[in-house]
């Protein structure tokens, strides 16, 4: 199923899309092993969609700091039966595949995925750009410094100008993507909160995300349950330092800030709560009730 993605910087009255996270790995940072079984994963996807998710992002490889790479065949074994199950249960559910590998993306697209969420922004697999261009699906290009294994060593890297560096990276990767035949209309940009960033960088990205939204492509923000929230609120919510489930309130605050700054897609774990928070935010901004 195709998914219309509108750049909210150009049309701020549009509500951002909500992308529900479906990790199908044993080692994700938030819900390790919870949805590795097909029936449970499909049930969760349907539940998120019924709660207001616009797209389900299926992740067969954890990209949390310190995680190890998962080979393509194992990613396919994890993801494809679940995507197939989602589509059998409800063909209307748009599905994204969260992978850096072209063969995994190709297999997912064959089963109906309409988006590839590539945390490497086409850098880890030279064949990925061709798969995207040939299929015509949407692609998320994310900024990341280092690899999942190395990006948060010693607390994360230092930047002279984190916003400027990300913006330059986006321009470079947009040029690469379009030179490979990918339409600009199919590109979404993700500044990569938590990927090779310190707490202060993540906070700055959220505060200044309108500067990314002013570019030609829609912006995706993925702050949900991430450790910088726990660290930012450690004095008043000590549990959040270790427990991602204790970061839901902070995650909702990040979603509202991202909405105010023009994000087009919010990638979240807590779909129902985020949908309510965002719709209330939009009701205030547009003076229009979302009672329907």
N, C-alpha and C positions, 0 to 999 in steps of 0.2 A: 504494500500500500504506500502510495506517495504521500509525503508530508509537506505541507506548505510552511516554510520558515520565513517569517517576515522580519526584516531588520527593524527593531523597535526604536532605534535612534531616528529612523525616518518616519516611523508611525508609532509614537509613544503611547497612543491610546489603546494599542493592542496589548493584551495580556501575554506575558512570557509563557513559552511552552515549558512544561514540567517533564523532565526525563527521569523515570524511575530506575534506580540502580538495582540490577539483579546479578549479584556476584555468584558465580557457579564454581567457586574455587574453595579448597580447604583452608586457605591461608589469607583471606582478605582481612583488612584491618578492623572492619566493623562487625561483620557477621560470618566469621570463618566456618565453612562447612555447613551452613544452615540450609543452603539451597543446591546441594550437589546432586540430589535425587530428582529425577525428571518430574514426577508428579508434584512434589513440593514446589519446585521452581515454577512450573506452569501455573499452579494455583496462586503463587505469589504474584506472577506477572498479571494474571487476570484481576487479582485483588487491587493491584496498583492502578491498572487501567480503569477499573470501576470506580476507584477513588479520585480519578481525575488526571492520571498521567497521560501525556500526549504521545509518549514514546517509551519503550522499555529498552534499556541498555544492558545487553547480556555480556558479562565479562568472564571469559574462561582463563584469564591470567591475572593474578594480583600484580598491581604495579605500585604497591605501597613501598615506602622506603625500606630498603634492605631485602626486598623480595628477589627471588631467583627467576630466571627466564623459564618459560614453559614451552616445550617444542610444539610445532604446528600440529602434529598428529594427536597429541594429547589435548590441545585446545579444541580441535575439531570433535574429538570424542566427547568432550564435556559440553560443548555449546550446541552442536547441530541437533541432537535429539530434543533438546529443550526448545530451540527455535521452531523446530518442526511441530512440537507439541503445542506451542503457543499458537501457531498459525492454524493448526487443526481445531483448536478450541475456539478461536475467534480470529478469522482472517483479517478483520478490521484493525487489529492491534499493530501499530507500526513498531518495528524492531530495529535496533541498532546493535552492531557487533563491536565490542571494545577489544581491539586487537591491533598489533603492530605488523602482523604477518599477512602477506598477500594471499597465500593459499587458504588461510582461515577466513579471510574476508570474502574470497571468491566462493567458498563453500556456503557461507552464511547468506550471501546475496542470492545464491541459487535456491535457498530455502525461503527467500522472501524478505531478507533484511533490506532496508531502504537507506541505511546510513552506516558508515564506518567511523568509529571513534578511535583515532590513531594518536596515542600519546607521544609518539615520536615525530609526528607531523611529516610523514613520508620519508623519514631519514633512515629508519632501521632496516627497511626492505625495499630495494630499488624497484621491485616489481609492483609495489602497492599502487603507485600512481597510475600505471597502466590498467590495473583492475578497476580503479575508481573511474577513470576516463571512459573505459569501454562499457561499463555497466550503467553509468549515468547516475549513480547514487550520490547522496550527500556525504561529505567528509568533514570531520572535526580535526583541525590542526592545532595541536597543543604545544605550548612552550614548556620545555623542560631542559634544565641544565644538568648534564651528567646522565647516569643511568639509574634505574630503580635501586640498584645495589649500592651506588656511590653517592647519590645526589644529596643526602642529608648527613653525610659524615661531618663530624665536628660542628654540628648544628646547622649545616647548610652553607652554601657559598655566599660570597659578598658581591655586591653590585655597586658601581658608582651611580648608576641611574637605572633602577629596575624597570620603570615604566618605559623609558626610552629604549632600553635593550629589547624588551618584549615587542614593542612597536616595530623596531627594525627587523626583528626576527619574523614577525608576521608579514611584513612587506616582502622579505626574501622568499618565504615559503609560498606566498600567494603567487609570486612570479614563477617559482618552480612548478607549482601545480598547474597553472594556466599554460605554461610552456609544454606540459605533458598532455594537454588536451582536456583538462578539467575545467568546467565552466565556473566562473566566479560566483554565479548564482547558487552553486552547490557547495560552497566553502563556508564553514563555520569556524570561528577562532576561539580558542580557549587559552587564557593566560596562564593556566597551570598552577593554580593555588596549591601549595604544599609540595610541588615538584621542584626540588632544588631551590627552595625559598626559606628564609628565616621568618619568624613570627612577624617582624616589622614589615617585611616585604609583602606578606599575605594581606596584612591590614591595609597597606598602601594600595595594593592592587584593587581591593574592594572599594576603597575610597575614591580611587582615580579611574575606575573602570569605564566611566563615560568617555574617557580619552580613547579607549579602544573601540567603543561603540560608535564613535564618529567615523571609523574606517568603513570601507565599502562592504564588509561582510558582517553577518550577525555574530554576536558574542555569546558564548556559553560560559557560565560560571559554575564551578563545582567546589563548593566549600563545605558541603554537608558532613557533619560529624568529624571533621579533620582536627588534628592535634593542636593546631594553633588556637582553636576555640577553647579547648581545655586549658591551654597555657594562659590565654588572655583572661580567663575567668577563674583562675586557680584559687585566688584568695576567697572568693565567695562561693565557689563550687569545687571543692578539692577533689571530688569524685571524678570530675571531668578530665583530670590530668591523666587518668588511666583508662577510664571507661567511656568508649564512644557513645554509648546510649545515654550518658549524662550530659551530652552536648547538644541535645535537640533544640532547646530554647535558643542557644547561641546560633545554631544553624538556621533557625527561622529568622533571626535578626539579620544574618548575612543574606538570606534570600530576599528580604525586603529592601535592604540597601542595594543589592544588585538590580532589583526591579526599578528602584528609583533612578539608578544610573544607566538604565537602558538595556540591560541584558535581555537577550532574546530567548535563551534556554537556561533553565536551572536544573542541574543534575543533582538529584537528591535521593536520600534513603527514605525519608518520612514524607510520603506523597500526600496523604490526606491533610496533614497539618500544614504542609507547604502550600498546597492549593488554597486552603482557607486564608492563610496569611497573605498570599499574593493577591487573591481576589479582593480582600479587604483593603489592601494597599491601593489597588487599581480603582476600587469604588471611591476612595478618598480623592485620588488624583483626577478621576474623570467625572465625579459626582454622579456615578451611575451604579445602581444596585446590581449585584450578581445573584439576585434571588432566584433566577431561573436555573 
